[in-house]
């Protein structure tokens, strides 16, 4: 992809874009005893931090923190600052936080912002924890319209273009003859 001119992009604080929700302790034992469809997210980088799936009603009964829908999550400790994309409602444990969008979210918008937030991951050393207050003040630059509001259309089209290019690349690889070993 060609280089993007970001000179006219505007800085936004994470707290302007997201409400940050703290999680509560979730154990592997709970996941085993109360399986369900709700992804349980902690601080790991594998599978966007998903450590299993919990029953929704069980999570409600435990007063666990559940997202309203698709969202981003950020690791509070361990892989501090790692941002995961969650395509559906999820529940977070105490080593992660939900970034609940204050805007009309979709996959492309969330993935675009996730990529920018991952640049900030370096701010958080392995031993440092992400706090809500500090993370709300973190900034990212976004493309904007003339009214200084985020250009959601640009973000969506940009991610769609990347996905199309990756699909094309995969098709080209599938056309290659198998390797003789």
C-alpha positions in Angstrom: 0.0 0.0 0.0 1.1 3.5 -0.6 2.3 5.9 2.1 -0.5 7.9 3.8 -0.2 11.6 4.4 -1.2 12.1 8.1 -0.2 15.8 8.3 -3.9 16.8 8.5 -4.9 14.1 11.0 -6.1 15.2 14.4 -5.0 13.9 17.8 -7.7 12.3 19.9 -7.4 11.1 23.5 -8.5 7.5 24.0 -11.0 8.7 26.5 -12.7 10.8 23.8 -13.3 7.7 21.7 -13.9 5.0 24.4 -15.3 4.4 27.8 -12.8 2.2 29.7 -14.2 -0.5 31.9 -12.3 -2.5 34.4 -12.6 -6.3 34.6 -13.0 -8.6 37.6 -11.2 -11.9 38.4 -12.1 -14.8 36.1 -10.5 -18.2 36.6 -9.9 -21.1 34.2 -11.9 -23.2 36.7 -15.0 -21.0 36.1 -14.6 -21.4 32.4 -14.5 -25.2 32.8 -17.5 -25.2 35.2 -19.7 -22.6 33.4 -19.0 -23.0 29.7 -20.9 -20.8 27.2 -20.6 -18.5 24.2 -19.2 -15.3 25.8 -15.4 -14.9 25.1 -13.5 -14.4 28.4 -10.6 -12.0 27.8 -7.5 -11.6 29.9 -4.1 -10.1 29.2 -2.6 -12.6 26.7 -1.8 -11.8 23.1 -2.8 -15.2 21.7 -6.3 -15.2 20.2 -6.7 -11.5 21.2 -6.5 -12.5 24.9 -9.4 -15.0 24.8 -8.8 -17.7 27.4 -12.1 -19.5 26.9 -15.9 -18.9 26.9 -18.3 -18.4 29.8 -22.0 -18.7 30.2 -23.7 -15.2 29.9 -26.1 -15.8 32.8 -23.2 -16.9 35.0 -21.3 -13.7 34.2 -24.4 -11.6 35.0 -24.8 -13.5 38.3 -21.2 -12.7 39.2 -21.5 -9.1 38.2 -18.7 -9.4 35.7 -17.8 -6.7 33.2 -19.4 -7.4 29.8 -19.1 -5.3 26.7 -22.2 -4.1 24.9 -21.0 -5.5 21.6 -17.9 -5.5 19.4 -15.1 -3.6 21.1 -11.4 -3.5 21.8 -9.7 -4.8 24.9 -6.4 -3.7 26.4 -4.1 -5.8 28.6 -3.6 -4.2 32.0 -0.7 -6.3 33.0 1.5 -9.1 31.6 1.3 -8.1 28.0 0.6 -4.5 29.1 -0.8 -2.3 26.4 -1.6 -5.2 24.0 -4.9 -4.3 22.3 -7.3 -7.1 21.1 -10.2 -6.8 18.7 -13.4 -8.5 20.0 -16.0 -9.1 17.2 -18.8 -9.8 19.7 -19.8 -9.2 23.3 -17.1 -10.3 25.7 -16.3 -10.5 29.4 -13.0 -9.3 30.8 -11.0 -10.5 33.7 -9.0 -8.4 36.1 -5.9 -8.3 33.8 -7.7 -6.6 31.0 -10.0 -3.7 30.3 -12.8 -3.1 27.8 -12.6 -0.2 25.5 -16.3 0.4 24.9 -16.7 2.6 21.8 -18.4 6.0 22.1 -18.9 5.9 18.4 -20.9 3.6 16.1 -18.5 0.8 15.9 -17.9 -1.8 13.2 -15.0 -4.2 12.4 -13.2 -1.9 10.1 -13.3 1.1 12.4 -12.2 -0.9 15.4 -9.3 -2.6 13.5 -8.1 0.7 12.2 -8.0 2.2 15.7 -6.5 -1.0 17.1 -3.5 -0.6 14.8 -2.9 2.9 16.0 -3.3 1.9 19.7 -0.8 -0.9 19.3 1.8 1.8 18.5 1.3 3.0 22.0 2.0 -0.5 23.5 5.7 0.4 23.7 4.8 3.0 26.4 3.9 0.1 28.8 6.9 -1.9 30.0 6.3 -5.5 30.9 6.1 -4.6 34.6 4.0 -1.5 34.1 0.2 -1.8 34.4 -2.3 0.0 32.2 -4.4 2.2 34.4 -7.7 3.7 33.2 -6.6 7.2 34.0 -3.4 7.0 32.0 -4.9 5.1 29.1 -7.7 7.6 28.8 -5.1 10.3 28.3 -3.1 8.4 25.6 -3.5 9.9 22.2 -3.7 8.7 18.6 -4.0 10.6 15.4 -7.0 9.9 13.2 -8.1 11.2 9.8 -10.7 13.9 10.1 -13.3 15.6 8.1 -13.5 19.4 7.6 -15.6 19.6 10.9 -12.7 18.0 12.8 -14.7 14.8 13.4 -13.1 11.4 12.7 -13.4 10.3 9.0 -14.9 6.9 9.6 -15.5 6.3 5.9 -11.7 6.6 5.2 -10.9 4.2 8.0 -13.4 1.6 6.8 -12.2 1.9 3.2 -8.6 1.6 4.2 -9.2 -1.6 6.2 -11.3 -3.0 3.4 -8.5 -2.4 0.9 -6.0 -4.2 3.1 -8.4 -7.2 3.4 -8.9 -7.3 -0.3 -5.2 -7.2 -0.9 -4.6 -10.0 1.5 -7.4 -12.1 -0.1 -5.8 -11.5 -3.5 -2.3 -12.5 -2.1 -3.7 -15.7 -0.6 -5.3 -16.7 -4.0 -2.0 -16.1 -5.7 -0.2 -18.3 -3.2 -2.8 -21.1 -3.7 -2.1 -21.1 -7.4 1.6 -22.0 -6.8 2.6 -25.6 -7.3 3.4 -27.6 -4.2 7.0 -27.7 -3.0 8.9 -30.9 -3.8 10.9 -31.9 -0.7 
